[in-house]
Amino acid sequence: MNQSSAVRLTRFSHGGGCGCKIAPGVLRDLLAGSDVVRMMPEALLVGTETSDDAAVYQLTDELALVATTDFFTPIVDDARDFGRIAATNAISDVYAMGARPIMALAIVGMPLDKLPLDTIRDILAGGEEICARAGIPVAGGHSIDVLEPIYGLVALGIVDPRKLKRNSDARAGDVLVLGKPLGVGILSAALKKDVLSAHGLRTMMDWTTRLNTPGIRLADIPGVHAMTDVTGFGLAGHLLEICRGSALRAQVAFDDLPLIGEAVAHARDGIATGASARNWAAYGEQVMLAPGIELWQRNVATDPQTSGGLLVACAAADVDGVLEVFRAEGFGEAAVIGALHEGEPGVELR
């Protein structure tokens, strides 16, 4: 074993992956009262107003620039795998807008007195591997010396403004489709407790490094009205952002959710992330649980997903086409999980 592979990266993390995101309630308080909305130029098609996945700036009638950034602390111990997961997660926000990524910039913060240079090189190499798979260069970046390892990307993409998929354009009657199974946060918590199986780790790596490429093709379907990716705020939190932005109410059937089997087993045993509890504290009053929904099921619905799946709101007539795109791109577990209807913004989980 070389020095790089001997370093256990997760021991540096107070909360790994998207589980280290600032809780949604705290984030709202931080942004409250900001004057930034008054400075929005007309060409800025998407800003901060609906907590969408990326900013979008229109360049011409047929071209808009999509810009986003995402970075976090280690969710796994292997350095290259950490880089791969972080890069996949960052690029996902571009796909979630229906855009095609064009390049990335690296965001690197490392404790240089604690990590061997080979470990840091492996993190960067993992990110570069994913960017190469996405067909984009890492064209630059910025690095600093910090106390806790941090890695991620600024991801840039392009989209035809007419095909842009916001999280605020869903319509009453739309069907909800989820592209990846839930449970990554629970698997990461099990990893930190040393109870995650080798199969569970492979499953976690598979889903967290699978690029959300269906987003590009889904943008071509007029009946796809809204799209987002499920990350740190969990399924309930990101669906709630669609509901708030679109002034609609969601109904979700728990039994229809695609789930990672080992994550379910750990959740039933009481394993959950601290971020799941923070998520519930932030938005639980707008999530209605049907009688019979147990705590472990609530924890799954609020589980922070690192590099989670696309959540799509589409016309009922286009559901088969949406599922066909997912399956053609290697997302065979994509599933219909519920629907949107008129009503006070909120999520009903039954």
C-alpha positions as CSV (number, residue, x, y, z in Angstrom):
1,M,0.0,0.0,0.0
2,N,1.5,3.4,-1.0
3,Q,1.3,6.5,1.2
4,S,-1.5,8.0,-0.8
5,S,-3.8,5.0,-0.4
6,A,-3.0,4.6,3.3
7,V,-4.7,8.0,4.1
8,R,-8.2,7.7,5.3
9,L,-9.8,10.8,3.9
10,T,-13.1,10.6,5.7
11,R,-11.4,11.1,9.1
12,F,-10.9,14.7,8.0
13,S,-14.6,15.3,7.3
14,H,-17.1,16.5,9.8
15,G,-19.8,15.7,7.2
16,G,-18.8,14.2,3.8
17,G,-20.2,14.8,0.3
18,C,-23.4,16.8,0.0
19,G,-24.1,15.9,3.7
20,C,-21.8,18.9,4.6
21,K,-24.0,21.4,2.8
22,I,-25.4,24.2,5.0
23,A,-28.9,23.3,6.1
24,P,-31.7,24.8,3.9
25,G,-33.1,26.8,6.8
26,V,-29.8,28.4,7.6
27,L,-29.1,29.0,4.0
28,R,-32.4,30.9,3.6
29,D,-31.6,33.0,6.6
30,L,-28.2,33.9,5.2
31,L,-29.7,35.0,1.8
32,A,-32.7,36.8,3.3
33,G,-32.7,40.5,2.6
34,S,-30.1,40.3,-0.1
35,D,-30.2,43.2,-2.6
36,V,-28.9,40.9,-5.4
37,V,-32.4,40.6,-7.0
38,R,-32.5,44.3,-7.8
39,M,-29.2,43.9,-9.7
40,M,-30.4,41.1,-12.0
41,P,-29.9,42.0,-15.7
42,E,-32.6,41.0,-18.2
43,A,-30.3,38.5,-19.8
44,L,-29.9,36.6,-16.6
45,L,-32.6,34.0,-17.2
46,V,-32.0,32.1,-13.9
47,G,-30.5,33.5,-10.7
48,T,-31.2,32.9,-7.0
49,E,-34.9,33.4,-7.0
50,T,-36.1,29.8,-7.0
51,S,-33.0,28.0,-5.7
52,D,-32.4,26.4,-9.1
53,D,-29.4,24.3,-9.9
54,A,-27.3,26.8,-11.9
55,A,-27.3,30.4,-13.1
56,V,-28.2,30.9,-16.8
57,Y,-27.2,34.0,-18.8
58,Q,-28.6,34.4,-22.3
59,L,-26.0,35.3,-25.0
60,T,-28.1,35.1,-28.2
61,D,-31.6,34.1,-29.1
62,E,-30.4,30.5,-29.5
63,L,-27.6,30.3,-26.9
64,A,-27.3,30.7,-23.1
65,L,-24.4,30.1,-20.7
66,V,-25.1,27.8,-17.7
67,A,-22.8,28.3,-14.7
68,T,-22.6,26.4,-11.4
69,T,-20.2,25.4,-8.7
70,D,-20.1,22.6,-6.2
71,F,-17.5,21.3,-3.8
72,F,-17.4,19.3,-0.6
73,T,-15.3,17.3,1.9
74,P,-14.5,13.6,1.4
75,I,-17.3,11.1,1.4
76,V,-15.0,8.1,0.8
77,D,-11.5,7.3,1.8
78,D,-10.0,6.6,-1.6
79,A,-8.5,9.8,-3.0
80,R,-9.2,9.2,-6.7
81,D,-12.8,8.1,-5.9
82,F,-13.4,11.2,-3.9
83,G,-12.3,13.3,-6.9
84,R,-14.5,11.3,-9.2
85,I,-17.6,11.7,-7.0
86,A,-17.1,15.4,-6.5
87,A,-16.7,16.1,-10.2
88,T,-19.7,14.0,-11.2
89,N,-21.8,15.9,-8.6
90,A,-20.7,19.3,-9.8
91,I,-21.3,18.6,-13.5
92,S,-24.8,17.2,-12.6
93,D,-26.2,20.7,-12.1
94,V,-25.5,21.5,-15.8
95,Y,-27.3,18.4,-16.9
96,A,-30.2,19.3,-14.6
97,M,-30.8,22.5,-16.6
98,G,-31.0,20.5,-19.8
99,A,-27.6,21.9,-20.8
100,R,-24.4,20.4,-22.4
101,P,-21.2,20.9,-20.3
102,I,-18.4,22.6,-22.1
103,M,-15.6,23.0,-19.5
104,A,-14.7,23.0,-15.8
105,L,-12.5,24.9,-13.3
106,A,-11.1,23.0,-10.3
107,I,-11.8,24.2,-6.7
108,V,-9.1,22.8,-4.4
109,G,-8.6,23.3,-0.7
110,M,-6.1,20.9,1.0
111,P,-4.3,20.6,4.4
112,L,-0.8,20.5,2.9
113,D,0.7,19.6,6.2
114,K,-1.5,16.5,6.6
115,L,-2.0,15.0,3.1
116,P,0.8,13.6,1.0
117,L,1.1,15.2,-2.4
118,D,0.4,11.9,-4.1
119,T,-3.1,11.9,-2.4
120,I,-3.9,15.3,-3.6
121,R,-2.7,14.4,-7.1
122,D,-5.0,11.4,-7.0
123,I,-8.0,13.6,-6.1
124,L,-7.3,15.9,-9.0
125,A,-6.8,12.9,-11.3
126,G,-10.2,11.5,-10.3
127,G,-11.9,14.8,-11.2
128,E,-10.1,14.9,-14.5
129,E,-11.2,11.4,-15.3
130,I,-14.9,12.3,-14.9
131,C,-14.5,15.5,-16.9
132,A,-12.9,13.5,-19.7
133,R,-15.8,11.1,-19.6
134,A,-18.2,14.1,-19.9
135,G,-16.1,15.4,-22.9
136,I,-14.9,18.6,-21.2
137,P,-11.5,20.0,-20.2
138,V,-10.4,21.2,-16.7
139,A,-9.4,24.5,-18.0
140,G,-8.0,26.1,-14.8
141,G,-9.0,26.6,-11.2
142,H,-7.9,27.8,-7.8
143,S,-6.2,26.2,-4.8
144,I,-5.7,27.1,-1.1
145,D,-4.2,25.5,2.0
146,V,-7.0,24.8,4.5
147,L,-7.6,22.5,7.5
148,E,-10.1,20.1,5.8
149,P,-9.8,18.6,2.3
150,I,-12.2,20.3,-0.2
151,Y,-12.6,19.5,-3.8
152,G,-15.1,20.4,-6.6
153,L,-15.6,22.2,-9.8
154,V,-17.0,25.3,-11.4
155,A,-19.0,23.7,-14.3
156,L,-20.0,25.6,-17.4
157,G,-22.4,24.5,-20.1
158,I,-24.5,25.8,-23.0
159,V,-28.2,25.4,-23.8
160,D,-30.8,26.8,-26.2
161,P,-32.9,29.1,-24.0
162,R,-36.0,27.6,-25.4
163,K,-35.0,24.2,-24.1
164,L,-33.9,25.4,-20.7
165,K,-35.4,23.3,-17.8
166,R,-36.0,25.3,-14.7
167,N,-37.2,23.9,-11.4
168,S,-40.1,26.5,-11.4
169,D,-41.9,25.6,-14.7
170,A,-43.7,22.4,-13.6
171,R,-47.5,22.2,-14.3
172,A,-50.5,20.8,-12.5
173,G,-50.9,17.2,-13.6
174,D,-47.3,16.6,-14.3
175,V,-45.9,13.2,-13.4
176,L,-42.7,12.9,-11.3
177,V,-39.8,10.7,-12.5
178,L,-36.7,10.0,-10.4
179,G,-33.6,8.9,-12.3
180,K,-31.4,7.3,-9.5
181,P,-32.3,5.2,-6.4
182,L,-32.1,6.9,-3.0
183,G,-29.9,6.0,-0.1
184,V,-26.4,7.3,-0.8
185,G,-26.2,9.4,2.3
186,I,-27.2,6.4,4.4
187,L,-24.5,4.3,2.8
188,S,-21.9,7.1,3.5
189,A,-23.0,7.1,7.2
190,A,-22.6,3.3,7.3
191,L,-19.2,3.7,5.8
192,K,-18.1,6.1,8.6
193,K,-19.4,3.5,11.1
194,D,-17.4,0.7,9.4
195,V,-20.6,-1.3,8.8
196,L,-20.8,-0.8,5.0
197,S,-20.2,-4.0,3.0
198,A,-17.9,-4.2,0.0
199,H,-21.0,-4.6,-2.2
200,G,-22.5,-1.5,-0.6
201,L,-19.4,0.6,-1.3
202,R,-19.4,-0.6,-5.0
203,T,-23.0,0.3,-5.3
204,M,-22.4,3.7,-3.8
205,M,-19.5,4.3,-6.2
206,D,-21.5,3.2,-9.1
207,W,-24.3,5.7,-8.6
208,T,-22.2,8.6,-7.4
209,T,-20.0,8.5,-10.4
210,R,-22.7,8.0,-13.0
211,L,-23.1,11.3,-15.0
212,N,-26.6,12.5,-15.3
213,T,-26.3,12.6,-19.1
214,P,-30.1,12.0,-19.8
215,G,-30.6,15.7,-19.0
216,I,-29.3,16.7,-22.4
217,R,-31.8,14.5,-24.3
218,L,-34.6,15.3,-21.9
219,A,-34.3,19.0,-22.8
220,D,-35.5,18.0,-26.3
221,I,-38.8,16.8,-25.0
222,P,-41.3,19.7,-24.9
223,G,-43.4,17.8,-22.3
224,V,-40.6,17.9,-19.8
225,H,-41.5,21.0,-18.0
226,A,-39.2,21.1,-15.0
227,M,-36.0,19.3,-13.8
228,T,-33.6,19.4,-10.9
229,D,-31.1,17.0,-9.4
230,V,-31.5,15.5,-5.9
231,T,-28.5,16.3,-3.8
232,G,-27.9,17.6,-0.3
233,F,-31.4,18.5,0.7
234,G,-32.8,15.1,-0.1
235,L,-35.7,14.1,-2.3
236,A,-38.2,15.9,-0.1
237,G,-36.2,19.1,-0.1
238,H,-35.5,19.3,-3.8
239,L,-39.0,18.3,-4.7
240,L,-40.2,21.0,-2.3
241,E,-38.1,23.6,-4.3
242,I,-40.0,22.5,-7.4
243,C,-43.3,22.9,-5.6
244,R,-42.4,26.3,-4.2
245,G,-41.1,27.6,-7.5
246,S,-44.1,26.3,-9.5
247,A,-46.8,27.0,-6.8
248,L,-47.9,23.3,-6.8
249,R,-48.3,20.4,-4.4
250,A,-46.7,17.0,-4.8
251,Q,-47.9,13.6,-3.9
252,V,-45.3,10.8,-3.7
253,A,-45.8,7.1,-3.0
254,F,-42.9,5.8,-0.8
255,D,-43.4,2.3,-2.2
256,D,-42.7,3.6,-5.7
257,L,-39.4,5.2,-4.8
258,P,-36.3,3.5,-6.3
259,L,-34.1,2.6,-3.3
260,I,-30.7,1.1,-2.7
261,G,-31.3,-2.2,-1.0
262,E,-28.4,-2.1,1.5
263,A,-29.3,1.5,2.4
264,V,-32.8,0.4,3.3
265,A,-31.4,-2.3,5.6
266,H,-29.1,0.3,7.3
267,A,-32.0,2.8,7.6
268,R,-34.2,0.2,9.3
269,D,-31.3,-0.3,11.7
270,G,-31.4,3.4,12.6
271,I,-28.4,4.6,10.6
272,A,-28.9,8.1,9.1
273,T,-26.8,11.2,8.5
274,G,-27.0,14.3,10.7
275,A,-27.9,16.2,7.6
276,S,-31.1,14.2,7.3
277,A,-32.3,15.5,10.7
278,R,-31.2,19.1,9.8
279,N,-33.1,18.8,6.5
280,W,-36.3,17.8,8.3
281,A,-35.9,20.6,10.9
282,A,-35.6,23.1,8.0
283,Y,-38.6,22.0,5.8
284,G,-40.5,19.3,7.6
285,E,-43.5,21.5,8.3
286,Q,-44.2,21.5,4.5
287,V,-43.8,17.7,4.2
288,M,-46.9,15.8,5.2
289,L,-46.4,12.2,6.2
290,A,-49.2,9.7,5.9
291,P,-50.1,7.6,8.9
292,G,-47.9,4.6,8.9
293,I,-44.8,6.3,7.5
294,E,-42.0,5.3,9.9
295,L,-38.9,7.3,11.0
296,W,-36.6,5.3,8.7
297,Q,-38.8,6.1,5.7
298,R,-38.7,9.8,6.6
299,N,-34.9,9.6,6.9
300,V,-34.8,8.1,3.4
301,A,-36.9,10.9,2.0
302,T,-34.6,13.6,3.6
303,D,-31.4,11.7,3.0
304,P,-28.7,13.9,1.4
305,Q,-27.8,12.5,-2.0
306,T,-24.3,13.1,-3.2
307,S,-24.5,13.1,-7.0
308,G,-28.1,12.0,-6.9
309,G,-30.5,11.5,-9.7
310,L,-32.5,13.8,-11.9
311,L,-36.0,14.6,-10.8
312,V,-38.2,15.3,-13.7
313,A,-41.7,16.8,-13.9
314,C,-43.3,15.9,-17.2
315,A,-46.7,15.7,-19.0
316,A,-48.3,12.3,-18.5
317,A,-48.2,11.7,-22.2
318,D,-44.4,11.9,-22.2
319,V,-43.7,9.6,-19.3
320,D,-42.8,6.7,-21.6
321,G,-40.5,8.9,-23.6
322,V,-38.7,10.1,-20.5
323,L,-38.3,6.6,-19.1
324,E,-37.0,5.5,-22.5
325,V,-34.3,8.2,-22.4
326,F,-33.2,7.2,-18.9
327,R,-33.0,3.5,-19.8
328,A,-31.1,4.2,-23.1
329,E,-28.5,6.2,-21.0
330,G,-28.0,3.4,-18.5
331,F,-30.5,4.4,-15.8
332,G,-32.7,1.3,-15.7
333,E,-33.9,2.0,-12.1
334,A,-35.6,5.3,-13.1
335,A,-39.2,5.3,-11.9
336,V,-42.4,7.2,-11.7
337,I,-42.7,8.3,-8.0
338,G,-45.7,10.6,-7.9
339,A,-47.4,13.6,-9.4
340,L,-48.0,17.4,-9.0
341,H,-51.4,19.0,-8.6
342,E,-52.8,22.4,-7.7
343,G,-52.7,23.3,-4.0
344,E,-50.5,25.0,-1.3
345,P,-46.9,24.2,-2.0
346,G,-45.8,21.1,-0.1
347,V,-45.0,17.4,-0.4
348,E,-47.3,14.6,0.6
349,L,-45.5,11.3,1.3
350,R,-47.8,8.3,1.6
